[in-house]
Amino acid sequence: MDANPAQRSNGHTASAALAPDAQWRKLHEAATAPYRKAGAFTWHFARGKLARDPVFRGLIERGLIAPGHVRVLDIGCGQGIFSSLLSAMSELQASKQWPASWGATPAKARYTGIELMARDVERARQSVGDLPMVPTFTCADMCSAEFAPCDLVVILDVMHYVDLEAQERVLQRVHDALAAGTSEREGSTPGRLLVRVGDAAERRGYMISQWVDRTVTRIRGHRVAPTWGRPLSQWTALLERLGFSVQSLPMSQGTPFANVLLVADLKRRA
Ligand SMILES: C[S@@+](CC[C@H](N)C(=O)[O-])C[C@H]1O[C@@H](n2cnc3c(N)ncnc32)[C@H](O)[C@@H]1O
C-alpha cells in the first residue's frame, strides 16, 4: 500500500492543484519565455504554435516520450520549440509538479535539432541555445546531414518538403540511427520515431494544410517550394517495410487539417 497516496513512486504528486490544464499553462509559459530574447515575432510565433498545435500537449498526455528517450533528434526543428518544451518538462518534473496522469519523461534529455533554414537556426540559438540542457542546433539538409545514434527522433510536418525517394532514404537513416542508439544502451525502451504527416487521402484537410504551410513559410521569410505527400496507408506501409511497428493517431484536433502522428517503434529482433 502507498505510504502517502498523494506521492506516487515516480515522484509525481497527485493533487487537484496539479490539474493538467494548469500545469500545461505553466509549461507553455516556461517553454516560450526564452523566445522573448529573439524579438516579438519569434516570441509570438512560439506562443501561438505551442498553444494551438495539438501535437505538443498530445505527446505528453499520451505518454509518447518515455524516460529512456534521452537522446532526442528533432529533424526540421524550426526555431527549436520542442527543445524548449523538453527543458520545461524536466524542470516541472524535478520540482514534483508533474500531473500524475502524465507519464514520466526524460529527467534530462540530450537534444539535437537539424534545420535547413539558417534564419531559424539563428532564432533557435538566440532564444534557447543557452538552456541548461544545452541543445545543439545544426544548419543542414536532412537529406545529407549525419544522424548520430539516438533514442527518439521527432519529425513534425517536414517530410513533405522532399520527394518520395528522398523521404524513404531519410526514414531509412532514421531507422539506422535509432537501431544504433538501441544497441548502445541497456533497457527495454525501443527506439522511437514520432513523425507527423498529412494524409493525402483526406483531400480537403490535406489541401488546407498545404495552403497554410505555404502561407506560414512565406511569413517566416522563406521561399515556397513544391511538396510531396502520400496517403496514410502508404506512410504506414513504408515505415513497416523499413522495420518499424506503427501506430497512427489523428493529430489535428481543433484545426481543419488532416494531420496524423505516426508512432513508429523499432521492431524487436526475434
Ligand atoms: C512546418 S515547419 C515545422 C517546424 C517544427 N518541426 C515544428 O513543428 O515546430 C517545417 C520545418 O522543416 C524545415 N525543413 C524543410 N526541409 C528541410 C530539410 N530538407 N532539411 C531540414 N529541415 C527542413 C523547414 O525549414 C521548417 O523549419
PDBQT file of the ligand as one rigid body, heavy atoms in Angstrom, charges set to zero:
ROOT
HETATM    1  C1  LIG A 301       6.365  23.298 -40.823  1.00  0.00    +0.000 C 
HETATM    2  S1  LIG A 301       7.935  23.607 -40.146  1.00  0.00    +0.000 S 
HETATM    3  C2  LIG A 301       7.887  22.641 -38.653  1.00  0.00    +0.000 C 
HETATM    4  C3  LIG A 301       8.903  23.061 -37.653  1.00  0.00    +0.000 C 
HETATM    5  C4  LIG A 301       8.962  22.212 -36.389  1.00  0.00    +0.000 C 
HETATM    6  N1  LIG A 301       9.136  20.809 -36.723  1.00  0.00    +0.000 N 
HETATM    7  C5  LIG A 301       7.722  22.422 -35.549  1.00  0.00    +0.000 C 
HETATM    8  O1  LIG A 301       6.844  21.552 -35.540  1.00  0.00    +0.000 OA
HETATM    9  O2  LIG A 301       7.628  23.457 -34.897  1.00  0.00    +0.000 OA
HETATM   10  C6  LIG A 301       8.986  22.591 -41.173  1.00  0.00    +0.000 C 
HETATM   11  C7  LIG A 301      10.455  22.865 -40.962  1.00  0.00    +0.000 C 
HETATM   12  O3  LIG A 301      11.214  21.909 -41.703  1.00  0.00    +0.000 OA
HETATM   13  C8  LIG A 301      12.332  22.580 -42.276  1.00  0.00    +0.000 C 
HETATM   14  N2  LIG A 301      12.840  21.806 -43.425  1.00  0.00    +0.000 N 
HETATM   15  C9  LIG A 301      12.279  21.696 -44.646  1.00  0.00    +0.000 A 
HETATM   16  N3  LIG A 301      13.039  20.919 -45.443  1.00  0.00    +0.000 NA
HETATM   17  C10 LIG A 301      14.098  20.519 -44.707  1.00  0.00    +0.000 A 
HETATM   18  C11 LIG A 301      15.237  19.717 -44.977  1.00  0.00    +0.000 A 
HETATM   19  N4  LIG A 301      15.436  19.179 -46.197  1.00  0.00    +0.000 N 
HETATM   20  N5  LIG A 301      16.145  19.522 -44.006  1.00  0.00    +0.000 NA
HETATM   21  C12 LIG A 301      15.958  20.096 -42.777  1.00  0.00    +0.000 A 
HETATM   22  N6  LIG A 301      14.890  20.874 -42.467  1.00  0.00    +0.000 NA
HETATM   23  C13 LIG A 301      13.964  21.092 -43.420  1.00  0.00    +0.000 A 
HETATM   24  C14 LIG A 301      11.746  23.919 -42.663  1.00  0.00    +0.000 C 
HETATM   25  O4  LIG A 301      12.756  24.885 -42.905  1.00  0.00    +0.000 OA
HETATM   26  C15 LIG A 301      10.870  24.227 -41.459  1.00  0.00    +0.000 C 
HETATM   27  O5  LIG A 301      11.566  24.908 -40.457  1.00  0.00    +0.000 OA
ENDROOT
TORSDOF 0
